[in-house]
Amino acid sequence: MRKFLPILIIAMAAVLALSCNQRPAATGKTAADILGSPDYPAISYGGYRDTTRDIQPTIPQLKEDMKILSAMGIKLLRTYNVHLDEAANLLEAIRQIKNEDQAFEMYVMLGAWIDCRNAWTALPDRIRNEESPRNAVEIKRAVELTQQYPDIVKIIAVGNEAMVHWAWDYYVEPAIILKWVNHLQNLKKKGELPETLWITSSDNYASWGGGGSEYHLEDLNELIRAVDFISMHTYPMHETHYSPDFWGIPEGQEDLSDMEKIDSAMSRAMDYSIAQYESVAAYVKSLGVDKPIHIGETGWATVSNEHYGDTGSRATDEYKSASFYRMMRDWTNANGISCFWFEAFDEPWKSAANPLGSESHFGLINIKAQAKYALWDLVDAGIFDGLTRDGNPVTKTFNGDTAALMKTVIVPPTLIEIRTDSLTP
């Protein structure tokens, strides 16, 4: 036996080395199976309950949220960064629920945040074509989490609205996003990431070539060729202030009822988003590229005391948000497009200095665990029965009083008001 011992040791070492070099096992559905399927509704998710991200949501809190979202039929989440505890805790929360309930199904598009050098500062050397040294750390952590949870992480998104020109505080050139997308694609080729993992970047429609020619750079073209799919953002709610002609009540509709004017404006908002989607598709096609295009982010806030509120474009309330939500879900489902609705829950930290700022009010469920108007039918159907968020059962906003809700709904301005700049946001 002794003479065979060295051979046995060598054989065992070879098996161990082989196992260490094996590609992470990506069990269950793949990104190709999930994206574009109406059976896998998607949503953007953040679990923060407080006015600061210094207070991270706990795993029990994250599990509460996952059960609520699962009850709604959601099966695909989008996150935004991995440098805080939330992303790792979320993946662990999903795994724990899966271990408790084999029928539970939830997947993640894991976001890796990308910044320029000296982002979020007033320093003069904040240069868009030089990146933050933190980017490498962020990507490395995203890789580690994907390797640890290959049955849950099906997509990595490199950057969030990092290439759009109005992202002054952290904007980077497409070459930087391309660098990290290629890095991740190479890790797939080397077997260090699952072969079925899809890589993208999630950015404004203009950044994907759907805007002006100033975006049509060769590095962007190479990025379009490098990603597995396009993840584009469209926000007609924001455009009700910045490009409001589509929003204003046009001549000839003055005699419509208030509700007809509102519904007509919301239909125009939906058409606006479809046009942005089609502009990206046209640019991608012009490059001779054929790959999926999904909506990585769209949404409609329900509260604003800024540009979009009662003294501005009069866009934000629960009725308009619900209308856009339903139209967007219907259109994307009918056309094989995934839509990551922004977002699942209100997050107070996003406009902590102004509690009525729109950024804190994009959720379908508010901080009190009240389902907004878009989800009232689900409350009526009892899908949230027995579920709580921080001890609160999921109930309806306005105590379910439609008349009370409708008192908050204001007709959009006319085109004449918009063009004469008579609004006072």
FIVEXZA-113189 format. One record per residue (C-alpha): x, y, z. Coordinates in steps of 0.25 Angstrom, whole numbers. Each point is the difference from the previous one (the first is absolute). Example, Ala and Ser with C-alpha at 12.3 -4.5 7.8 and 13.67 -1.06 7.14 Angstrom:
REM residues 2
+-------+-------+-------+
|     x |     y |     z |
+-------+-------+-------+
|    49 |   -18 |    31 |
|     6 |    14 |    -2 |
+-------+-------+-------+
//
This chain:
REM residues 425
+-------+-------+-------+
|     x |     y |     z |
+-------+-------+-------+
|     0 |     0 |     0 |
|    11 |     9 |     3 |
|     6 |     0 |   -14 |
|   -14 |     4 |    -5 |
|    -1 |    12 |    10 |
|     8 |    11 |    -9 |
|    -9 |    -4 |   -12 |
|   -13 |     1 |     8 |
|     5 |    14 |     6 |
|     3 |     5 |   -14 |
|   -14 |    -5 |    -5 |
|    -7 |     7 |    11 |
|     8 |    13 |    -2 |
|    -4 |    -1 |   -15 |
|   -15 |    -1 |     3 |
|     1 |    11 |    10 |
|     7 |     9 |   -10 |
|   -11 |    -3 |   -10 |
|   -11 |     3 |     9 |
|     6 |    13 |     4 |
|     1 |     4 |   -15 |
|   -14 |    -4 |    -3 |
|   -10 |    11 |    -5 |
|   -10 |     4 |    11 |
|   -12 |    -8 |    -1 |
|   -12 |     9 |    -5 |
|   -12 |    -9 |     3 |
|   -14 |     3 |    -3 |
|    -5 |    10 |   -11 |
|    10 |     8 |    -8 |
|     0 |    15 |    -4 |
|    -4 |    -4 |   -14 |
|   -12 |    -8 |     6 |
|    -5 |    11 |     9 |
|     2 |    13 |    -7 |
|   -11 |     4 |    -9 |
|   -10 |   -11 |     6 |
|   -13 |     6 |     6 |
|     1 |   -12 |    10 |
|    12 |     7 |     7 |
|    -4 |    15 |     3 |
|    12 |     8 |     4 |
|     1 |    12 |    10 |
|    11 |     9 |     5 |
|     2 |    -2 |    15 |
|     6 |     7 |    12 |
|    -4 |    -4 |    14 |
|     4 |    13 |     8 |
|   -10 |     4 |    10 |
|     8 |    12 |     6 |
|     4 |    14 |    -5 |
|    14 |    -5 |    -1 |
|     7 |   -12 |    -6 |
|     9 |    -1 |    13 |
|   -11 |    -9 |     5 |
|     0 |   -12 |    -9 |
|   -13 |    -9 |    -1 |
|     2 |   -13 |     8 |
|    -2 |   -14 |    -6 |
|   -13 |    -2 |     7 |
|    -5 |    13 |    -6 |
|     5 |    -4 |   -14 |
|    -7 |   -13 |     2 |
|   -13 |     7 |     3 |
|     2 |     9 |   -13 |
|     3 |   -13 |    -8 |
|   -13 |    -6 |     4 |
|    -8 |    12 |    -3 |
|     6 |     1 |   -14 |
|    -2 |   -15 |    -2 |
|   -14 |     1 |     3 |
|    -2 |    11 |   -11 |
|     6 |   -10 |   -10 |
|    14 |     7 |     0 |
|    11 |    -9 |    -4 |
|    12 |     9 |    -4 |
|     6 |    11 |     8 |
|    10 |    11 |    -4 |
|    10 |     5 |    10 |
|    10 |    12 |    -2 |
|    13 |    -2 |     8 |
|     7 |   -11 |     8 |
|     9 |     9 |     9 |
|   -11 |     1 |    11 |
|    -5 |   -12 |     7 |
|   -14 |     0 |    -6 |
|     4 |    -8 |   -13 |
|     7 |   -11 |     8 |
|   -11 |    -1 |    10 |
|   -11 |     0 |   -10 |
|     7 |   -12 |    -7 |
|     1 |    -7 |    13 |
|   -15 |     3 |     3 |
|    -4 |    -6 |   -13 |
|     8 |   -12 |     2 |
|    -6 |    -2 |    14 |
|   -14 |     1 |    -5 |
|     4 |   -10 |   -11 |
|     5 |   -10 |    10 |
|   -13 |     2 |     8 |
|    -9 |    -1 |   -12 |
|     4 |    -8 |   -13 |
|   -10 |     7 |    -8 |
|     5 |    14 |     3 |
|     6 |     6 |   -13 |
|     7 |    13 |     0 |
|    12 |     5 |    -9 |
|     9 |    12 |     0 |
|     6 |    10 |   -10 |
|    12 |     4 |     9 |
|     4 |    14 |    -2 |
|    15 |     5 |     1 |
|     1 |    15 |     2 |
|    10 |     7 |    -8 |
|     5 |    14 |     2 |
|    10 |    10 |    -6 |
|    13 |     4 |     8 |
|    -4 |     9 |    11 |
|   -15 |    -2 |    -2 |
|   -10 |     8 |     9 |
|    10 |    11 |     3 |
|     3 |    14 |    -5 |
|    15 |    -4 |    -3 |
|     5 |     6 |   -13 |
|     6 |   -14 |    -4 |
|   -13 |    -7 |    -1 |
|     2 |    -5 |   -14 |
|   -10 |    -8 |    -8 |
|    10 |    -9 |    -7 |
|     7 |    -4 |    13 |
|    -6 |    -9 |     9 |
|    -1 |    -2 |    15 |
|     9 |   -10 |     6 |
|   -12 |    -5 |     8 |
|    -5 |    -6 |   -13 |
|     9 |   -12 |     0 |
|    -4 |    -3 |    14 |
|   -15 |     1 |    -4 |
|     2 |    -9 |   -12 |
|     8 |   -10 |     8 |
|   -11 |    -1 |    11 |
|   -10 |    -2 |   -11 |
|     7 |   -11 |    -5 |
|     2 |    -7 |    14 |
|   -15 |     2 |     3 |
|    -3 |    -7 |   -14 |
|     9 |   -11 |     3 |
|    -6 |    -2 |    14 |
|   -15 |     1 |    -5 |
|     0 |    -5 |   -15 |
|   -14 |    -6 |     2 |
|    -5 |    14 |     3 |
|     9 |    10 |    -7 |
|    -3 |    -1 |   -15 |
|     4 |    14 |    -5 |
|    11 |    10 |     3 |
|    -3 |    14 |    -3 |
|    13 |     9 |    -1 |
|    -4 |    14 |     4 |
|   -13 |     7 |     2 |
|    -3 |    13 |    -9 |
|    15 |     2 |     0 |
|     2 |     4 |   -15 |
|   -12 |    10 |    -1 |
|     6 |    14 |    -1 |
|    -9 |     6 |    11 |
|     6 |   -10 |    10 |
|    10 |    11 |     4 |
|     4 |    -5 |    13 |
|     6 |   -13 |    -5 |
|    -1 |    -1 |   -15 |
|    10 |    -9 |    -7 |
|     3 |    -2 |   -15 |
|    -6 |   -13 |    -6 |
|    15 |    -5 |    -1 |
|     0 |    -2 |    15 |
|   -13 |    -8 |     0 |
|     5 |    -8 |   -12 |
|    13 |    -3 |     7 |
|    -8 |    -7 |    12 |
|   -10 |    -7 |    -9 |
|    11 |    -6 |    -8 |
|     7 |    -4 |    13 |
|   -12 |    -8 |     4 |
|    -2 |    -6 |   -13 |
|    14 |    -5 |     1 |
|    -3 |    -6 |    13 |
|   -11 |    -8 |    -6 |
|     9 |    -5 |   -11 |
|    10 |    -4 |    11 |
|   -10 |    -8 |     8 |
|     0 |     9 |    12 |
|   -14 |     5 |    -2 |
|   -12 |    -8 |    -6 |
|    -1 |    -1 |   -15 |
|   -14 |     3 |     1 |
|     2 |    13 |     8 |
|    -4 |    12 |    -8 |
|     7 |    13 |     1 |
|    -5 |    14 |    -3 |
|     0 |    15 |     4 |
|   -13 |     7 |     4 |
|    -1 |    14 |    -5 |
|    -8 |    11 |    -6 |
|    -6 |    -2 |   -14 |
|     9 |    11 |    -5 |
|    12 |    -7 |     5 |
|    -3 |   -12 |    -9 |
|    -1 |     8 |   -13 |
|   -14 |     4 |     1 |
|     3 |    15 |     3 |
|     8 |    10 |    -8 |
|    13 |    -3 |    -8 |
|     9 |     4 |    11 |
|    -2 |   -13 |     6 |
|     3 |    -8 |   -13 |
|    14 |    -3 |     4 |
|     8 |   -13 |    -5 |
|     2 |    -4 |    14 |
|   -15 |     0 |     2 |
|    -1 |    -8 |   -13 |
|    10 |   -10 |     6 |
|    -8 |    -1 |    13 |
|   -13 |    -3 |    -7 |
|     8 |   -11 |    -7 |
|     6 |    -5 |    13 |
|   -12 |    -1 |     9 |
|   -10 |   -12 |     0 |
|   -12 |    10 |     0 |
|    -3 |    15 |     0 |
|    -6 |     5 |    14 |
|    -6 |    13 |    -3 |
|    -8 |    11 |     8 |
|   -12 |     8 |    -4 |
|    -6 |    10 |    10 |
|   -11 |     8 |    -7 |
|    -4 |     5 |    14 |
|    13 |     8 |     1 |
|    -2 |     5 |   -14 |
|   -13 |     6 |     4 |
|     9 |    11 |     5 |
|    12 |     0 |    -9 |
|    -6 |    -3 |   -13 |
|   -15 |     3 |     3 |
|    -7 |     2 |   -14 |
|    -5 |   -15 |     0 |
|    -6 |     2 |    13 |
|    -8 |    13 |    -1 |
|   -15 |    -1 |    -4 |
|     0 |     4 |   -15 |
|    -9 |     9 |    -7 |
|   -13 |    -7 |    -3 |
|    -1 |    -8 |    13 |
|    -5 |    12 |     9 |
|   -14 |    -5 |     0 |
|     4 |   -14 |     5 |
|    -4 |    -4 |    14 |
|    12 |     1 |    10 |
|     1 |   -15 |     1 |
|     1 |    -1 |   -15 |
|    11 |    11 |    -1 |
|     8 |    -8 |    11 |
|    -2 |   -13 |    -7 |
|     4 |     6 |   -13 |
|    12 |     6 |     6 |
|     4 |   -14 |     5 |
|    -2 |    -6 |   -13 |
|    10 |    10 |    -6 |
|    10 |    -3 |    11 |
|    -1 |   -14 |    -4 |
|     2 |     3 |   -14 |
|    12 |     8 |     4 |
|     7 |   -12 |     6 |
|    -3 |    -9 |   -11 |
|     6 |    11 |   -10 |
|    13 |     0 |     9 |
|     0 |   -15 |     0 |
|    -1 |     0 |   -15 |
|    11 |    10 |    -2 |
|    10 |    -9 |     8 |
|    -5 |   -12 |    -9 |
|     2 |     8 |   -13 |
|    15 |     4 |     5 |
|     3 |   -14 |     3 |
|    -5 |    -5 |   -13 |
|     8 |    11 |    -7 |
|    12 |    -7 |     5 |
|    -4 |   -14 |    -5 |
|    -2 |    -5 |    14 |
|   -11 |    -9 |     4 |
|    -2 |    -2 |    14 |
|   -11 |     2 |    11 |
|    -4 |    13 |     5 |
|    -7 |     1 |    14 |
|    -4 |    11 |     9 |
|    10 |     1 |    11 |
|    -8 |    11 |     7 |
|   -13 |     8 |    -1 |
|    -9 |     5 |    10 |
|   -10 |    11 |     5 |
|     1 |     7 |    13 |
|   -12 |     2 |     8 |
|     4 |    13 |     8 |
|     8 |    12 |    -3 |
|     1 |    14 |     5 |
|    10 |     3 |   -11 |
|     0 |     1 |   -15 |
|   -11 |   -11 |    -2 |
|   -10 |     4 |    11 |
|   -12 |     9 |     1 |
|     8 |    13 |    -3 |
|     8 |    -7 |   -11 |
|    -4 |   -10 |   -11 |
|   -11 |    -6 |     9 |
|     5 |   -14 |    -3 |
|     1 |    -7 |    13 |
|   -12 |    -7 |     7 |
|    -4 |   -14 |     2 |
|   -10 |     0 |   -11 |
|    10 |     4 |   -11 |
|    11 |   -10 |     6 |
|   -10 |   -11 |    -1 |
|    -4 |     3 |   -14 |
|    14 |     0 |    -5 |
|     3 |   -12 |     8 |
|   -11 |    -8 |    -6 |
|     2 |     5 |   -15 |
|    15 |    -3 |     1 |
|    -2 |   -14 |     6 |
|   -10 |    -3 |   -11 |
|     9 |     5 |   -11 |
|    13 |    -7 |     4 |
|    -7 |   -13 |     3 |
|    -7 |     0 |   -14 |
|    14 |     3 |    -7 |
|     9 |    -9 |     8 |
|     7 |    11 |     7 |
|     4 |    -1 |    15 |
|    -3 |    13 |     8 |
|     7 |     3 |    13 |
|   -10 |     9 |     6 |
|     6 |    10 |     9 |
|    -3 |    -3 |    11 |
|    -5 |   -10 |    10 |
|    -1 |     8 |    12 |
|     2 |    15 |     4 |
|    14 |     3 |     5 |
|     1 |    12 |     9 |
|    15 |     2 |    -1 |
|    -1 |     4 |   -15 |
|    -5 |    14 |     4 |
|     2 |     0 |    15 |
|     2 |    16 |     0 |
|   -13 |     1 |    -7 |
|   -10 |   -10 |     5 |
|   -10 |     3 |   -11 |
|    10 |    -1 |   -11 |
|    -3 |    -9 |   -11 |
|    12 |    -9 |     1 |
|    -6 |    -6 |    13 |
|   -13 |    -3 |    -6 |
|     1 |    -9 |   -12 |
|    -4 |   -13 |     8 |
|   -12 |    -8 |    -3 |
|    -1 |    -2 |    15 |
|     3 |    12 |    10 |
|     8 |     0 |    13 |
|   -12 |    -3 |     8 |
|    -2 |   -13 |    -8 |
|   -12 |     6 |    -7 |
|    -2 |    -5 |   -14 |
|    -2 |    12 |   -10 |
|   -12 |     1 |   -10 |
|     8 |    -9 |   -10 |
|    -1 |   -12 |    10 |
|   -14 |     2 |     6 |
|    -6 |   -11 |    -8 |
|    11 |   -10 |     6 |
|    -4 |     4 |    14 |
|   -14 |    -3 |    -4 |
|     4 |   -13 |    -5 |
|     6 |    -4 |    13 |
|    14 |    -3 |    -5 |
|     6 |     8 |    12 |
|    -8 |    -7 |    10 |
|     9 |    -5 |    12 |
|    12 |     9 |    -5 |
|     6 |    11 |     7 |
|    11 |    11 |    -2 |
|     7 |     4 |    13 |
|   -13 |    -5 |     8 |
|   -10 |     7 |    -9 |
|   -10 |    -7 |    -9 |
|     0 |     4 |   -14 |
|   -13 |     9 |    -2 |
|    -4 |    11 |    -9 |
|     4 |    14 |    -1 |
|   -12 |    10 |     3 |
|    -6 |   -11 |     8 |
|    -5 |    -5 |   -14 |
|    -9 |    12 |    -2 |
|     1 |     3 |   -15 |
|    -8 |    13 |     1 |
|    11 |     5 |    10 |
|    11 |    -4 |    -9 |
|    -6 |     6 |   -12 |
|     0 |    14 |     7 |
|    15 |     0 |    -1 |
|     0 |    -2 |   -15 |
|     2 |    12 |    -8 |
|    -2 |     3 |   -15 |
|    13 |     2 |    -8 |
|     3 |    14 |    -5 |
|    -4 |     4 |   -14 |
|    10 |     2 |   -11 |
|    -2 |    15 |     1 |
|     4 |     0 |    14 |
|    12 |    -8 |    -2 |
|     5 |     8 |   -12 |
|    -3 |    14 |     7 |
|     8 |    -5 |    12 |
|   -11 |     3 |     9 |
|     3 |   -12 |     9 |
|     7 |     3 |    13 |
|     8 |   -13 |     5 |
+-------+-------+-------+
//
